[in-house]
Structures are given as C-alpha cells and as structure tokens.
Amino acid sequence: MGDSLMLAMVTTLGVVVAASDYNYSHVLELSLLFYEAQRSGKLPTDNRVSWRGDSALDDRGQNGEDLTGGYYDAGDFVKFGFTMASTTTLLAWGYLSYRDAYESAGQAKYGLSTIKWAADYFIKCHVSPNELYGQVGDFNLDHTFWGRPEDLSMSRPAYKIDTQHPGSDLAGETAAALAAVALVFRDVNPGYSSKCLEHAKQLYRFASQYRGLYHEAIKGAAQYYESTDYGDELTWAAAWLYKATDDPLFLDEAEHHYMKFRLKERPNEFFYNKKVAGVQVCGQC
C-alpha cells in the first residue's frame, strides 16, 4: 500500500476519506502489541508492554513437562491450543504474503517474534510424535479469578490428545501452523525452520492415523471452542506441508482429503472451526 495516492476510497456517514490518510504501519504495530500483551510465561528482555510481567511459570504437563509460554485466550488466562494454532497459521500466512510491508513498516522483527512465540509453545506441547497438549488451565476455575496473570495462584491442569484420545483437528491445525512457520523462517533461521517442519510432519501423521475430534478428548474445550469436523484441518495441514516441502505426496493427500470430505462447497465464513475457504485459497497460491 504505502503512502502514495490510492484509488480506493471509504465512505462513512457521508464523509469520503482517502485510505492513504490512515497510518497502516501504526495499525500493524498496535496489532502486534496486542499479541505481546497476551503472552504467557517468561517474558523476553525486549518486552514492549511495560505493565506485563512473567506469569504462569509453573505450567506443567501431566508428567511434569514444561508447558510455559504461548498466548492467553482472551481476558482470561486459559491457553487453548486449537484456536492458538489457527491464529498462528494466519499470522504466518500474512507475514509470508506481506513480508515487504512488515519490513517497510519497521515491524518485521516483531512479526517474527510474535509468530515464534506461539511456535515455541507448540513444540513444547508436542511431547512425543503421537502426543500433544492442547489446553492448559481450567475455564471454570479461571473465571473465578479476577486479577492479573502475574498473580495467578489456582491449579492449572493440562490436557492432551494421544493415540487413545485422538484429535485430528487439533493435531492437523498445529501441523499447518508449524509448516507455515517453517516457511516464514526458512531463510531467517534454517535450523529453526527444519525443527518446525519435523514437528509438523509428525503431527500430520498423528492426525491422519488416529482420527477423532479433539474436544472429545479435552472435554472442557467443547463448551468454548467445539470442533464439528476434522476434514478441513487434515486438508489444510497437507496443503501447508506441500507448500513447505514441495513433496507431491502431501499434494496428493490434500486432494484426497478435499474430495473425501467434500470441501468443494462455497463457504460463507472462515474461522477456527471452518478452514474450507482457506484451503481453497491456499490451493491456488
């Protein structure tokens, strides 16, 4: 976009405003600051949100695994893996599509940091090839606490999917996120890119071989972020893995899922529980 005169005009309440009147670089900066304010765990030394500090440093898995980090869901302090992964895929996709805009706005460093903060957390949560933590914190307990995350003191149980309690939607979306992140960091940090890609491949295989809806394994998630199908996540993950690897096997599998789960419909929405529009667009880019 930039500062040049733009033909697009926005009319609001009868007032015509040139789109170039808006400082989109500042909008991008504020958007990234929102994510930084939602960070959980040990904050980095370059933390830009002065009123936020370290929080939830005792988040652990059922066997003591380190599950610190990631992002809080909203004004509460539960960490939902399914929606966090969906958000991360879109953040990575946006960065890949508009890298030059991030750089010209002086926000490339912060964009990469925002994306990596989530990916680091997913890698922690993926404690074995067929085992992924998908939620930390109990919503009902959390909503009895009206304070800062820095002062959390209640129990924060962790919930996972595995071969006995699968979640193809959660594992598939996390695979898509990490494949997209691998593309983002391919030239910036090849070692980290390879690490993300390896986890993405394992998670995709887990999602494919052990089928199920994640909220049937993580019961509390159904109340807030229910998933109605996993075919779109399997297709989404395979498509992103194809983009990240150029391996025709993933393209074949994406096309197979696309036909099997009848994703040819014309979607009228795109959000964490409905990836069809993204699948169709991603298949063309």
Residue, then its C-alpha position, 0 to 999 in steps of 0.5 A: m500500500g504505502d503512502s502514495l495516492m490510492l484509488a480506493m476510497v471509504t465512505t462513512l456517514g457521508v464523509v469520503v476519506a482517502a485510505s492513504d490518510y490512515n497510518y497502516s504501519h501504526v495499525l500493524e504495530l498496535s496489532l502486534l502489541f496486542y499479541e505481546a500483551q497476551r503472552s504467557g510465561k517468561l517474558p523476553t528482555d525486549n518486552r514492549v508492554s511495560w505493565r506485563g510481567d512473567s506469569a504462569l511459570d509453573d505450567r506443567g504437563q501431566n508428567g511434569e513437562d514444561l508447558t510455559g509460554g504461548y498466548y492467553d485466550a482472551g481476558d482470561f488466562v486459559k491457553f487453548g491450543f486449537t484456536m492458538a494454532s489457527t491464529t498462528t497459521l494466519l499470522a504466518w500466512g500474512y507475514l509470508s504474503y506481506r513480508d515487504a510491508y512488515e519490513s517497510a513498516g519497521q515491524a518485521k522483527y516483531g512479526l517474527s517474534t510474535i509468530k515464534w512465540a506461539a511456535d515455541y509453545f507448540i513444540k513444547c506441547h508436542v511431547s512425543p510424535n503421537e502426543l500433544y497438549g492442547q489446553v492448559g488451565d481450567f475455564n471454570l476455575d479461571h473465571t473465578f479469578w479476577g486479577r492479573p496473570e502475574d498473580l495467578s495462584m489456582s491449579r492449572p491442569a493440562y490436557k492432551i490428545d494421544t493415540q487413545h484420545p485422538g484429535s485430528d483437528l487439533a493435531g492437523e491445525t498445529a501441523a499447518a501452523l508449524a509448516a507455515v512457520a517453517l516457511v516464514f523462517r526458512d531463510v531467517n533461521p534454517g535450523y529453526s525452520s527444519k525443527c518446525l517442519e519435523h514437528a509438523k510432519q509428525l503431527y500430520r501423521f498423528a492426525s491422519q492415523y488416529r482420527g477423532l475430534y479433539h474436544e472429545a478428548i479435552k472435554g472442557a474445550a467443547q463448551y468454548y471452542e467445539s470442533t464439528d469436523y476434522g476434514d478441513e484441518l487434515t486438508w489444510a495441514a497437507a496443503w501447508l506441508y506441500k507448500a513447505t516441502d514441495d513433496p507431491l505426496f502431501l499434494d496428493e493427500a490434500e486432494h484426497h482429503y478435499m474430495k473425501f470430505r467434500l470441501k468443494e462447497r462455497p463457504n460463507e465464513f472462515f474461522y477456527n472451526k471452518k478452514v474450507a475457504g482457506v484451503q481453497v485459497c491456499g490451493q491456488c497460491 
